[in-house]
Amino acid sequence: MLALISPPVVDPRSTYLGSAILSGHLSRFQVDHTTRDANLDFFDWLFTQKTAEGYANASNDALLRYLSLELEPAKAILKGNGFFDVQSRNKARNVLDLYCRALSVVFPDMDLRLHRFSYGGIERSAKLLSDALRSEKPNIFHDYYEYFLRTAQSDLEERVAVSITNSDQLFPGLMLGKYLKDRGHEVAVGGACVTKLREHFLSKNSFSDCFDVAVFFEGEEAIIKFALSGTTAFETTGWANFVVHQGRDTISSSYGKSLKPSSWASPKFSNSETKKALRPKNVLPILTSKGCSWGQCTFCTIPESSGAGPELVRNAVLQNSVSCIERLQRDNDCSNFIVVDENFPASRQVQFSEYLSSKKVCVNWLAYARFEREFTNENCLTIRKAGCRKLLIGLETTSNRVLKLMKKGVTRKIIEANLTAFRKSGIAVHLYGMVGFPGQKLSEAIETLEFVIQWLRSSENALDSASFSEFNLNTSSPIGRDPASYNLIISSDRNDDIISSTYHEADGSEVTDWVEFRKVANERIVSEFGERSMVGWEEYSLLLADRCDDKFRNFEARPRLTVSTLENHDIRRHEVRSFETCKHHKQGYLLLNDETSQSMFVSRALQGMLDHTPTHGSAASLFQRAQAAYPNLTEEAFAHIMNGLARNGIVAITHRTQN
């Protein structure tokens, strides 16, 4: 028997695909196993009154105590009909996000959000990660894994496979492996993130304490061998894509072996696990290909980690993908799907749509794609009629010069033509912008920003959205493997780098300043669209799509544009400090906006204003109460904080009001 586990921490709305595909493969070969989505279970545990009250009591924190009463109502809204009321949904989501941020008062090294996780920058350094895994410092996963083992013990087999798909899962996933190994379990780790870091797993170091077997690229064959191997001294004859550390010996296979698409298993999802997601209806991921048919972008790691081999991409038979959707509709009561291919080309989207239509399969779906000439008006109409509601596309930049440097294979003319075709057909789009690519000028980044703002201003589709983030020098990307050709000098230790490297420009040439860009962008966003709203939650786009077509349209329609936050900017281009001194540079609650969130003053002031009982009295009396506790609190600062809470929807969901 084998237990498959998806570790924290990714997203409370999402069901991830890796363990579901392995479950389907094991079922095909009649291998007994269980599955556990520890990511969804983690958030389900975290967003309970009992958990929040424990942290509130331990820290004597008034805001945590206040929020502890709001968590269960917020979860109920996001899982029920209240989700479809925009005000209720946003308030509920903001309550949960504020609670995650407020936990920094208990765990100051941790930056936890609804859609991402960081722990003092350790995900960038093998040494820092190693130190953190061995550290006795309290962290939230110690608490959760104690709960997890108590509740999962009956389902937890002697052998466990942990699927680590992205960097946010790296620390909690390896920590889970170590936690289980220390308690007598035999542990395999795998997934896209492990594949990217395979050189670190091949060498015997402190990571070795976290696993018995590490699996690279596709793990279907190795995971069956791991499940059926009879002894701790694993019989590895015939294994592929793995490394085993046994005593002083390291045993590894040649890796990169890929399964033919005809051998891919249909994913098998557990309804008891998916119902924990924060959404009122099921939204499930499906896969129709691995790799990217373009495969030339200089910043991209897909060709390195997909295992697709020299052909760049392997495609499943689309009729089989449609049959998979039909089964998931029936077995999992799901009519909303995300095609999680790294790139779903227009030609395959058209074929996919034709198969869906011919079999009269009625679903909503969204997918990741590239700009390309084949997104014609006719093709876009075919795709939209078959249920495509949104495409998520890497815009990066509108500068033809920078697009050429990136080797994107498109021009601004193609981008504009595609966006026009999407708009005419009714397909929404999310645009990902990139700022700080080597050689890009600030003026070019702002030009892209203005392009996106004008596109959103003219949009009548409530689901259109966009976001900007800073360029990250991934170690396994073409530019990461050959930084000198892009005028970069690596300033970090390449042997210590995990996901990305720190760097500086070789000759001091002009590059886009991310801090300056973010300042300009935020000013433009506020002036054009008012207060910023949370971006992402793409599963929610599908669930809201039909309602945005009718009377809910005007209520929902608000352009969504944001730039990523600055949490890791202080370590992006500079040396990372030791784990013991690498504190998150924004202490406190990280709420309201960047100016107020940088001060612990916000934390202290809120403790004076909020407690676990309903607060009565005028705004003036609230201010007097807070000022009595904190004499330095000014009326202006008090008003700023309270306005910030109101903007973020932190109004008592249970209708407690301040009169």
N, C-alpha and C positions, 0 to 999 in steps of 0.2 A: 504493500500500500504506500501511496505517496500523497502528500499534501501540497497543492499549488497555492502560493500566496502572492498577491499583489500588495506591496508595502506602501505605507504612507511615504510622502504626502504630495498629492497631486491636485485634487480638485474634488469638492463634495458633490458635484453634479454629474460626474463622468464615470462610466464603466470602461475599464481599459481592456485592450484586446489580447495582449500577450498570453495571459493565463487561460483565456477562453479558447484560443487557438490550440494551446497545448492540451487543454482538456478534451477538445474535439479529437485531437490526434491520439491521445491515450485511449479514449473511448473506442476509436476505430480498431485499435489492437487489443481491446478488452482488458486493459490494464486498470486495476482498481485504484481509485484516487478520490480525493476530495478537493474542493476549491474554497478559498477564503479571500474575499476582497478586503484586506486590512486597511486600505485607503479609505473606502467608504465607512468601514467600521470605526476607524479612528475619528472621523468627523462626527459620526453618530454618537460616539462616546463623549467627544469634546463638547458638543452642543447640547449638553444636558444640564439641568439645574444642579444636580448632585456634584458633577465635576466642577462646574463654575463656583459653586459655594465652597468647595474644598480649597480652591485656589484663592478665593476672596478671603477666607478665614486665615489661610496660611500667610497671606501678604497684608492682611488688614486693609484691603483696598476697597474703597467705597464704590468705585465705578464697576469693578467686577461683581460686587454684590448686587448692584442695581441691574446689571445686564443678566445676571443669573436668572432673574425672573422673566426676562424677555426671550430667552433662547428657545424654549419649547414652543411658544406662540409663533416665533419667527419660522421655525422648522415646519410647523403646521401650515403656515401660509404658503411656503414654497412647495409643499407637497400636495396642496389641495387647490380648491377653486379660487382661493384668495390670490393665487399666483397670477391670475389673469386680470387683476386690478393693478394697474401700473403703480399707483401710490403705495398700496400694500406690499407689492413685490419689492419695490425699491427700499422701503423702510426695513423690511425683513432682511434683505440682503445686506444693508448697511449695518444693521444691528450685529449680524454675525461677523462681518468684516471688522467692525470696531472691537468686538470681543477678542478676535484673533490678535489684533494689534495691542489691545490692553494687556494681553498675557506677557508682553515684554517687561512688565513690572515684576513678574515672577521669574522669567527667564530672559535676562537682559541681552544675552548673545543671540537670541532667536528673533527673526523677523518672519512671522507667519501671517499669510493672507489667505483669502478664500481660494486663490488661484496660483499661489506660489509659496516657496519656502526658502529661507536662507539662514545659515547658522554661522555667523561671524566670518564669512568668506572662506570657510574651510573647503568648500567644494572646488576651489581653484588649486589647492596644494595637497600633494600626497602626504607630506609631513604633517600638515595641519589636520588633515582628515584622520591620519593614523593617531595623532595625539588625542583628538576628540573621541575616537572610538575607545581609547584606553582610559580616558579621563573619568574621574569620579564625580565631576561636577554634575549637579542635577540638570536634567533636561526632560522635556515633556514626554519623550518616547520611553524613558524608564517607567514613567507612570502608566502610559498606555500599554506597554508590553506586559506589565504585571497583570493588568486587567485582561488583556488579550489571552494570556496563557490560562488564566482562571476560566474564562468563558469558552475557549476553544479547545481545551485539553482533550475532550472526548473525540474531537474531530482531527486532532493533530497527530499525524503518523510519525513513525520513527524517522522517516526520510521526508525532507521538506525541500521544495524548489521555490526560490524567491526570484521574481521577475522584476528587474530594475531597468525601467525604460528611459528615464531622463535624470538629469543631474539633481533635481529636487528630491528624488528618491534615493540618492546615493548614500548619504549618511544614515537616514533611518533604515534603508534596506540592508546595508552592511551591519548596522547595529542589531537589526533583527536576526541576521545570520549568526552573529556572535552570541547573542542572547540565547538562541536555540542550541548552538553548539555547546555552550557552557552547561546546558541542561541535558546533554546526552543525545541530541538529535544529530543526524547526518544531513548536511546542508549543501545544496547546489545553488549557485547564483548564475543568472544569465540575463539577457535582454540587451537592448541597443546600447545602453550606457556602459555595461560591462564590456561589450564588444569594442567600443571606442577606447576603453582603458585597458585593453588586453595585455599590453606590455607590462603594466603594473601588476596584473594578476599572474602573469607568467613568472615573474621573479618572486622569490620567497621573501616576504616582508610581513609587516604587521597586518596587512589585509588577510593573510593566510589564516589568522585566527577566526575569520568570519565565514569560512566556507571549507568544504571538503573537495568540491568539484566546481570549477568555473567553466561555463559554456559560452562559446563565442558564436556570433552570427546566428544561424538557425539551430535551435536546440532540440528539434523533434526526435532525432535519432538518439542523441546523447541522453535525453531525459528518460527514454524508455529503458536504455541500458542502466541508467542510474536507479530507476525504480525496481528493476528486476535483478540487479546484481545481488548475489547472496551474502556477501560479507563486507565488513568495513574495508578490508584490503581489496578494493574494487578490481574486478577483472575487466580490464580496459581493452582487450582485444576487439577490434572492429569498431571501436568508438570513433567519433569524428567531432572536431570543433571543441576541444576541451583541454583543460589542464587539471591535474590532480597532484596535490602535495602530500606525500606519504612519508612520514618520518623525515629523513634527510634527503629523500629522493623527490624529484619533480618529474612527473610523467605528463607528456603532452602529445597531442596529435598534430598532424598538419591541419590547418584550419582554413576555412573559406569554402568548404564543400556546401553546395546549395541543393535544396530539394527542387525537383521539377514542379511547376505549377499544378500538374495533374495529381501530385501527391499531397497538395495542401489540404488540410482538414477544414471542415466548416466549423466556425466557432461555436462553443457550447457555453451559454451563460446560465448562471444560477439565479432564478427568480427571487429566492430568499435574500440574495446579496444585492441584486440590482434595485430592489425596492427601498434600500437605504439611501439611495441618491436623492439629492434635494431638487426634485422636479416632480410635477404632477403626473407625467406620463413617461413611458419608457422612451429613451433615445439610445440606440446602440450603434457601435462602430462596425464597419465591414471593410474588407481589404480585397481589392481586385488586382493589385500588382505590387511588386517590390522593386525599389530603385526609382530612377528618374530617366526618362527617355532623352532629356537634354544633357544633364550630368556634367556641365562645364562651368557652372558658376564658381568663381574663385574663392568665395567665402563659405561654400557649402560642404558639409560632411557626409551627405547621402551616399555618394559612390563608395566612400571608404567603409561605411558601417552597414550597408544594406545587404551585403553578401550576394549581390546580383551577378557579380563576376564581370567579365569583359563585355558582355552584351548590354550592360548598364541597367536594363530593366527586364523583369520577367512578368509576363501577363497571364493571369488566370483566364479561363474561358468564361466570357461574360454571361453566357446562358447559365453556367453554374452559379455565378454570383447572384443572378436573379432568383434562381431556385433557393439559394441560401436565404435571401430576403423573404421569400414566401414561407420558408420554415420558421424563421424568426417571428414573422407576423403571427403565425399560428401558435408556436410554442411559448413565445415570450410576450404576446399581446403588444407588439411594437409596430408602429407605422411611421416612425421617424428614424432616419439613419444618417450617419456621417461616414462618407467614404474617406478613409484615413490614408489612402495612397499618398505618397510624397508628392506626386503630380498625377492628376487625372486628366490626360490630354483631351482636347476637344473631340477628336475623331472617336475615341473610345467612349466619351460621354454620349455622343450621338448614337453609337451602337447600343450602349447600355439603355438609353432612353427608348430606342425602338423595341428592344426586348421587353422592357417593362410595359410598354403600351400594347404590344401584341398579346401579352399574357394578361392584360387588364389588371396589373398590379398597381394599386393606388397607394402611393407613399409620398412623404416629403423627404427630401435629402439635400445635403450640402456636401461640398467637396473642396479639396485643395487643388489649385491649378496654377498654370503659368499664362501670361499673355502670349498669344500666338495668332497667326493669320487665320487659322481655321475657325475662330469664333466669329463666324459670319452671322448676319441677321437671321438667315434661314436656320442655321444650326442652333443658335441660341433659342429660337422659338420651339424647336423640337425638344431641346433639353428642358425648357421651362414647362412645356405641356406634360412632360413625364414626371414632374414633381420636384425639379431642382429649384430650391428657393434662394440659395446663396452660394457664392464661390469665394474662397479665401485665397488671395493672390498676393505674391510678393512684388509690390511696386518698386521698392527700394528707393528709386530716384526717377525724376523725369528728365535729367540731363543726359543727352545722348553721349556726351564725352565720358561721364561716369558709368553709364550702362555698358559702354565698350570696355572700360577698365575692369568691370565686374564680369565680363563675358556673359551677359544675360541673354544675348541673342535676340533682343528686341529693340525697337526704337520708340520714341515718344509717339510717332505717328500710329504705330500699331496699338500702343496703349490707349490712345484716344479713340481709335476705331472700335476696339473691344469694349470700352466703357460705354460707348454710344449703343452698341448692339445689346449689351446687357440691359441697359436702361429701357430700350424699346421693347425688349421681350419680357421685362418684369423680373429679371434675376437680380437680386441684391448682391452687393460685393463688400467684402472687407479688404482694405488695402493695408499692407504692411510696409512702412517706410523705414529706411535705414539711414542713420546719420553717423558720420565720422569715418566712412570708408577711406582708406589711404588715398590721398590725392584729391578728395572731395573738398570743395571750398564751402565756407559758410553761406555764401550767396547762393550756391547751387542747392544747398539743403533748404534754405528759405524759399527758393523758387518752387521746390517740390511741395513744401508746406502750403504755399499759396494756391498751387494747383489743386491740392486735396481740399482745401477750404472752399474753393469755388465749385468744385465737383459736389461737395456735400450741400452747399447752399442751394444749388439748383436741383437737389434730389427731392423726389416725392415718394421715395421708398423708405418706409420707416426702419427697414433693416440694414440700410447702408451704414457703413462704419469705417473707421480707419485708426491706425495707431502708428507711432514712431518709437523706435528704440535705438540704442547706441550699438554701433558695430562692435563685435566681439571677435577676437583673433582666436578661432578654434584651432587647436593643435593639429587636428587631422584633416583640415581643409587644405586646398592647394596653396593658399597664401600662408597658412600656418606652417606648411612643410618647406616653403621657399620664401621666407619673409624678405630676404635681401632684394629680390626682384621687384618688390613693392616699396623699396626705400625704407624698410623697417629694421630696427635692431631689437632683438629680444633681450629684455632686461631681467627676466626671471630665469630660474634654473629649469631648463627644458626637461631634465630628468625628474623634476619635482612637479611640473605642471600636470594638471589632470585634464580639465576640459579645455582651458584656454590659457594663453600666455599673456604676460604683461609686456609692453613694448614702448618704444619711442621712435620718432622719425629720425632718420639718419642724418639729415642735413638741415633740420629745423624748418623744412618747407611748410607752407601754409596748410593747415588741416582744419576741419570743422571743429569748433569748440562746442562740446555737447552741452555744457552748462549754459553757455550763451544762447545756443539754439533753443534749449528748453525754456529759458526765460522768455525769448521772443515768441515761441510757440504758445505758451500758456497765456500770454497777454493777448495774442490774436484769437485764441479759442474763446476766452472770456468775452472779448469785444464782439465776436461774431455770433456766438451761440449761448452766451450766459454761462451759468455754472456748469462745470464739467460733470459728466456722468461716467459711471464705470463702463469699461469696454470689455468685450469678451463674452463669456457665457454663451458660446455659439449654439449649444444645445437649446438654449432658450429661444434663439432665433427661429428654430424650426417649430417650436411649440406655439410661438406667437404669430407665425407667418400667416395663417388663415385669417386671424383676427385683424391683422394689419391691412387686409384686403377690403375690409368693410367699415362699419361705423367706428371701429376702434382706431382707424388709421390716423386721424388727426390727433387723437389723444396720445398715441404712441410715438408719432412722428417727431423725432428730435434728433438732429444730426449727432453722431457720436464720434468724437475725435479726442485722442489723448496722447500723451507722451509718457514713456515709462519713467519710473521714479529714479531717484539718485542713490538708492541704498548702497550700491556696490561701486559707485564712481570713485570713491577714495582708494580702492584697491585695483581699479581696472588698469591703470598705467603705472602703478608704483609698486614697490616691493611689499609683499604681504608680511605682516608682523607675526610673531609667535602666537600660538593658539591662546595662551594664557593672557596675552595683552591685546588680542584682536577683538575689541569690543565693537558692537554695532554703534556706528557714529551718531545715530539718532536715538537717544535715550528717551524713555517716556512712552506716551501712547501713540505717537506717530499719527495723529488725527488732524482733522480740519484742513490744514494746508502746510506747505513746507516751512513757512515762516514760524508758525506757532508750534509745529510738531517738533522742532529742534530743541525745545526747552522742556525740562522737567517741570517748569512752572505750570504748564497746562495740566500735567498729572496732579500736582498738588492742589491746584485750584478746583479741579473737578471733584476731588475727594471732599472738598469743603461744601460742594453744592449738591451732590447726589448721594443718597443712601438707599437702603433696601426698602424703605417705606414710602408711600405716596407723599410728595412734597406739596404743601399748601402755602398760600400766601402770594403776595404780589411780587413782581420782579424786583421791586425795591427791597423787600424784606429778604429775598433770596440773596441779593447783593450784600446786604448788611450781614447776613449769616456767614457768607463766604469771606467777607472782609474781616469779620471778627476772628476767624481762624487764620487768615492770611493778610496781615495789615498792609502788605505791599500791593495787594490786588487793587488795580484801578478800575473805575467804572467803565472806561473804554475797553480795557482788556476783558472784563467780565462780559460786556455786550458782544465782543468779538467771539468769545468762546461759545456763548449761548446761540449766537447766530450761526456759528459753524455747526453746532449740533443740529439745529433746525434744518440747515441745508443738507446735512447727511441723513435726514430722516430719522434721527434718534429721538423720536417722540414715542411715548409709551404705547406699545401696540395693544396693551390691555386697556387702553383708553384712560389711563390715569393722567390727569391734566393738572397744570399749575394755574390756579385761579388767582 
